[in-house]
């Protein structure tokens, strides 16, 4: 049986491989930006998860008019 290839989690610490914790989330720019920190090595990483839900809904309402 073939197993699917594993993909790295965007919330895994790039230095030590430990799962990082969410410390901040901002959608004010229209993008879903989240900051994660590794408690093990104190590395912080900002991850862009793309368009924020509120932005997509707002754009959809504007296009319906």
MIKEMI-209240 format. One record per residue: x, y negated, z negated of N, C-alpha, C in turn. Coordinates in steps of 0.1 Angstrom, whole numbers, plus 5000, padded with zeros to 4 digits. Each point is the difference from the previous one (the first is absolute). Layout:
! residues N
+------+------+------+------+------+------+------+------+------+
|   nX |   nY |   nZ |  caX |  caY |  caZ |   cX |   cY |   cZ |
+------+------+------+------+------+------+------+------+------+
|    X |    Y |    Z |    X |    Y |    Z |    X |    Y |    Z |
...
+------+------+------+------+------+------+------+------+------+
***
This chain:
! residues 65
+------+------+------+------+------+------+------+------+------+
|   nX |   nY |   nZ |  caX |  caY |  caZ |   cX |   cY |   cZ |
+------+------+------+------+------+------+------+------+------+
| 5008 | 5012 | 5000 | 4992 | 4988 | 5000 | 5009 | 4988 | 5000 |
| 4997 | 4990 | 5009 | 5008 | 4988 | 5001 | 4994 | 4990 | 4990 |
| 5009 | 4993 | 4993 | 4995 | 4990 | 4991 | 5002 | 4986 | 5007 |
| 4991 | 4991 | 4997 | 5002 | 4986 | 5006 | 5012 | 4993 | 4995 |
| 5006 | 4992 | 5008 | 5012 | 4993 | 4996 | 4996 | 4990 | 4989 |
| 5008 | 4998 | 4990 | 4996 | 4991 | 4989 | 5004 | 4986 | 5005 |
| 4992 | 4990 | 4996 | 5003 | 4986 | 5003 | 5003 | 4993 | 4987 |
| 5009 | 4991 | 5000 | 5004 | 4993 | 4988 | 4988 | 4990 | 4996 |
| 4998 | 5000 | 4987 | 4989 | 4991 | 4995 | 5006 | 4986 | 5000 |
| 4992 | 4990 | 5004 | 5004 | 4986 | 4999 | 5002 | 4995 | 4986 |
| 4996 | 5008 | 4990 | 5001 | 4996 | 4986 | 5011 | 5008 | 4993 |
| 5009 | 5007 | 5008 | 5011 | 5007 | 4994 | 5012 | 4991 | 5000 |
| 5007 | 5000 | 4989 | 5012 | 4991 | 4999 | 5011 | 5004 | 5010 |
| 5005 | 4991 | 5008 | 5010 | 5003 | 5010 | 5013 | 5004 | 4994 |
| 5002 | 4996 | 4987 | 5013 | 5003 | 4994 | 5001 | 5014 | 4993 |
| 4989 | 5003 | 4992 | 5001 | 5012 | 4992 | 4989 | 5010 | 5003 |
| 4990 | 4996 | 5009 | 4989 | 5010 | 5004 | 4989 | 5001 | 4990 |
| 5000 | 4993 | 4989 | 4989 | 5000 | 4990 | 4988 | 4992 | 5005 |
| 4988 | 5004 | 4997 | 4988 | 4993 | 5003 | 5000 | 4987 | 4993 |
| 4998 | 4988 | 5007 | 5000 | 4987 | 4994 | 4986 | 4996 | 4995 |
| 5000 | 4991 | 4991 | 4987 | 4995 | 4995 | 4996 | 4987 | 5007 |
| 4987 | 4997 | 5002 | 4995 | 4988 | 5005 | 5001 | 4989 | 4990 |
| 5007 | 4989 | 5004 | 5001 | 4989 | 4990 | 4993 | 4987 | 5005 |
| 4997 | 4999 | 5013 | 4993 | 4988 | 5005 | 4993 | 5004 | 5013 |
| 4989 | 4994 | 5003 | 4993 | 5001 | 5012 | 4994 | 4987 | 5005 |
| 5003 | 4996 | 5012 | 4995 | 4988 | 5005 | 4994 | 5001 | 5014 |
| 4988 | 4994 | 5002 | 4993 | 5001 | 5013 | 4998 | 4986 | 5005 |
| 5005 | 4989 | 4993 | 4997 | 4987 | 5004 | 5004 | 4996 | 5014 |
| 5011 | 5006 | 5005 | 5004 | 4997 | 5013 | 4992 | 5007 | 5011 |
| 4991 | 5009 | 4996 | 4992 | 5008 | 5010 | 5006 | 5014 | 5002 |
| 5012 | 5002 | 4994 | 5006 | 5013 | 5001 | 5000 | 5006 | 4986 |
| 4999 | 5013 | 4999 | 5000 | 5007 | 4987 | 5015 | 5003 | 4996 |
| 5006 | 4991 | 4992 | 5014 | 5001 | 4996 | 5000 | 5004 | 4986 |
| 5008 | 5011 | 4997 | 5001 | 5005 | 4987 | 5015 | 5001 | 4996 |
| 5003 | 4997 | 4987 | 5013 | 5001 | 4995 | 5001 | 5012 | 4990 |
| 5009 | 5009 | 5003 | 5002 | 5011 | 4991 | 5014 | 4999 | 4993 |
| 5001 | 5006 | 4988 | 5013 | 5000 | 4993 | 5002 | 5014 | 4995 |
| 5013 | 5004 | 5001 | 5004 | 5012 | 4994 | 5005 | 4998 | 4986 |
| 4993 | 5007 | 4990 | 5004 | 4999 | 4986 | 5014 | 5006 | 4998 |
| 5004 | 5009 | 5008 | 5013 | 5007 | 4998 | 5012 | 4992 | 5004 |
| 5000 | 4993 | 5011 | 5011 | 4993 | 5004 | 4998 | 4985 | 5002 |
| 4987 | 4995 | 4998 | 4996 | 4986 | 5000 | 5000 | 4995 | 5014 |
| 5000 | 5008 | 5010 | 4999 | 4995 | 5014 | 4985 | 4996 | 5003 |
| 4999 | 4988 | 5007 | 4987 | 4996 | 5004 | 4998 | 5001 | 5015 |
| 4988 | 5002 | 5005 | 4998 | 5002 | 5014 | 4986 | 4994 | 5003 |
| 5000 | 4992 | 5011 | 4987 | 4994 | 5004 | 4996 | 5008 | 5013 |
| 4987 | 5005 | 4999 | 4995 | 5008 | 5011 | 4988 | 4993 | 5006 |
| 5000 | 4998 | 5013 | 4989 | 4994 | 5007 | 4991 | 5011 | 5005 |
| 4987 | 5001 | 4995 | 4991 | 5010 | 5004 | 4991 | 4996 | 5011 |
| 5003 | 4988 | 5007 | 4993 | 4996 | 5011 | 4989 | 4990 | 4996 |
| 4990 | 4998 | 5009 | 4990 | 4990 | 4998 | 4991 | 5003 | 4987 |
| 4998 | 4990 | 4992 | 4992 | 5001 | 4988 | 4985 | 5003 | 5005 |
| 4993 | 5007 | 4991 | 4986 | 5004 | 5004 | 4991 | 4987 | 5001 |
| 5002 | 4991 | 4991 | 4992 | 4987 | 5001 | 5002 | 4993 | 5014 |
| 5013 | 5001 | 5005 | 5003 | 4993 | 5012 | 4994 | 5007 | 5012 |
| 5000 | 5013 | 5000 | 4993 | 5008 | 5010 | 4985 | 4997 | 5001 |
| 4994 | 5000 | 4988 | 4986 | 4997 | 4999 | 4996 | 4986 | 5005 |
| 5009 | 4991 | 4996 | 4997 | 4986 | 5004 | 5002 | 4998 | 5015 |
| 5010 | 5006 | 5006 | 5002 | 5000 | 5014 | 4988 | 5006 | 5008 |
| 4995 | 5011 | 4994 | 4989 | 5007 | 5006 | 4987 | 4992 | 5000 |
| 4998 | 4993 | 4989 | 4988 | 4991 | 4999 | 5001 | 4988 | 5010 |
| 5012 | 4995 | 5002 | 5002 | 4989 | 5009 | 4998 | 5004 | 5015 |
| 5004 | 5013 | 5003 | 4998 | 5004 | 5014 | 4985 | 5004 | 5003 |
| 4992 | 5002 | 4989 | 4986 | 5003 | 5002 | 4992 | 4988 | 5004 |
| 5005 | 4988 | 4997 | 4992 | 4988 | 5003 | 5001 | 4995 | 5014 |
+------+------+------+------+------+------+------+------+------+
***
